[in-house]
Amino acid sequence: QVQLLESGGGLVQYGGSLGLSCVASGFTFSDYALDWYRQAPGKERELVSTITRAGDNTVYSASVHGRFTVSRDNVKNTAYLQMRNLKFEDTAVYYCDVPQIGRGQGTQVTVSS
């Protein structure tokens, strides 16, 4: 059974840091690139970052470039999104998504003052 399970969300102060994890199971994790998306209330889903299968190439949206870092551990079947210098506009539900495989249920990140 294919599963993607995010964790690590929560409440964080403006300017703070938070790390998300996405644990995959039910498929060969290392065969697929992985995307991190986010969706804020009333807004369209935004592609935040992409990491290649081997983790040797990453892409970031302009809104998070320089603040977020994506990585993966193919032995642990886990992807990570390290977020720093968080802003109010980073508040959203964050999802990991593997194209053609599926998407996790999401984890809420809330940035407060």
LINZI-V761534 format. One line per field, one symbol per residue. ss: DSSP state (H for helix, E for strand, L for the rest). burial: I if it has 9 or more other C-alpha atoms within 8 Angstrom, else O. Layout:
BEGIN
ss->???
burial->???
END
This chain:
BEGIN
ss->LLEEEEELLEEEELLLLEEEEEEEELLLHHHLLEEEEEELLLLLLEEEEEELLLLLLEEELLLLLLLEEEEEELLLLEEEEEELLLLHHHLEEEEEEELLLEELLLEEEEEEL
burial->OIIIIIIIIOOIIIOIIIIIIIIIIOOOIIOIIIIIIIIIOOOOOOIIIIIIIOIOOIOIIOOIOOIIIIIIOIOOIIIIIIIIIIIIOIIIIIIIIIIOOIIIOIIIIIIOO
END
